[in-house]
Amino acid sequence: EYPFHRRVSGFTSSLRTSSAETFIPTSVDLANGLNRPQQKPAILRKISAAQQLSASEVVTHLGQTVVLATGTLSVLLHCEAVGNPKPTISWAKNGEEVKYNDRLLRQPDDSLQILAPVEADVGFYACNASNALGSDSVSIAVTLAGKPLIKASRATMINTESPAVTVDIGSMLKTIQKANVSINCQVAGVPEAKVTWFKNNVKLSSAHHLHDGLLLIANVSLSDQGLYSCKATNLHGEVTESSQLLVLEPPRPLPYLEDLSAVLSSAGPSTHSVLTSPSGTKLTVSPGSSVLIGCAVDGHPTPNITWLYSGEPLSLQHQLLAAGRILQILNVSDFTDGEFHCLAQNEAGLLTQVMSLAIQEYRWSEDKLTACSASCGHRGLQLPQLSCLLDGAEVNASYCRETPKPVLQPIPCNRRDCPSRWMVTSWSPCTQSCGGGIQTRRVTCQRLTAKGSSVPMSNEACTQVSKRPVDTQNCNRQPCVEWAASSWGQCNGPCIGPRLAVQHRKISCQTEDGTLVSSDQCSALPRPLSTQNCWTDVCGVHWRVSLWTVCTATCGNYGFQSRRVDCVHTRTNKPVMEHHCSWRPRPAHWQRCNITPCENGTLLRGGEAEWCRSRKKGSCLSE
């Protein structure tokens, strides 16, 4: 079958006979799915394009683009779906449910008809099919005079968990960092519109991931925030839609809080400071002390801070500083031992940090020593280790920061001569690259003294401690190999050009004595070619064509003519097998002819007249 394209009232359609109309389901196999007892909905796409039933009525299936033109009085949008239970069909325009009226009609077969379409009817119409097992949706674009149309959404999406998220252009998206964001810009228009992407009104370069109207922003970070715009342009005009991308960062703990240092510098000497943490920190102070508790968190947008004491809102005397990130307790005696909770929350999540308050005394201890840095020689040292004790138990050293540290002195240790030991140099290069070689190194017996000098010793002194290392060893014992090539074979391969074919030879890896080995052993050597082009008279061929036969009709749509096509040898001019000429395209051996309307009263030729009788059962005059 051959489709014929025509333009009617500014609407491009591809017309086929009804036998050529084929439906394809989106998610099931029609050959098997229709017989299944239960089945998810599947909307059928139609391969053929929309049909123009008349100059004013357009009928189309999903997956097409409808262009409204002057004189278009009706547009009928078909939607056919399969599924068990039978799917329920609904229509939406630009993401909102269609409100039916005297112009927007829902037909008994679930088709959507638009009467007297106007500019307000332009948009993306989606057919939704659903049943208890799932749903399916397919869109069709209706545009005016071919002007570009963008499918836009006005939704706001907040993503706090998914590693990948996709939105339609026009949406506002708030997402966590490191997610992969896809912004879909579905465009319709005749002719096809060119899509250009912008970020904050600056055109995006080709380095960005752009594909079929889809913009991919991989592994998003705060620097990816901004206004992303999709502009669709064709010769009828242009249209732009934009999406705002805001990158969320869940509250996370920070190792420091600058505001806490500033407040602490202006506080009295008896003021202690501590940061809350997710795992919990502990602060022990003397009675009557004041405390600054910092909630060092970060996030985007800035988290809101809420303080709790022993699980309840604060009721005792306190002050909140630095936008609530610092809790100041003027006198810890107003509180008992307990836990302070800092709740940091924004759109991306909630973080709870804890600090436990206790009233105790701490002191430094230097009873422990580090391990000696050497077992012999002249460099052995060990240092006293400070530990912070609370009632004889070791605690985190931060609790003793208000107590002056004692002065620590390093202590020499293990200052004695080392036992004799063997000293070796690096191996020399191998004397052969293959086939077996020798490499050597120097082996001596030495001893390191307590003063740091190295003294040569007799081999017997080291032999009593360990066996003497070898000073000679074999190397590169793999056999020497090379590539070997046989003679070239006959030039009788497939023809690849005029008098040009292919010939082959065998390549193998072998040792110097001719023993075949694995090709892997020759992989480091350049491998000779195993095929090459060659000249042969067998491939001196070309296509020979005869003259066209007389056309079978003088007019109408059914005339054709043919000719003979042979592959012949250039020198002998005799036919040969056609595969010898396959390196060049084979000329056509038939074609249509005299495709012109027949005038009334024109007599038809034999074959065409016979067709006329069988169809009309009347006179053999031209249509």
Disulfide bonds with the S-S distance in Angstrom:
Cys79-Cys127 1.79
Cys185-Cys230 1.96
Cys295-Cys342 1.66
Cys372-Cys413 1.96
Cys376-Cys418 1.86
Cys388-Cys400 1.87
Cys430-Cys475 1.87
Cys434-Cys480 1.85
Cys445-Cys462 1.83
Cys491-Cys534 1.85
Cys495-Cys539 2.11
Cys509-Cys522 1.81
Cys551-Cys593 1.87
Cys555-Cys598 1.72
Cys567-Cys581 1.88
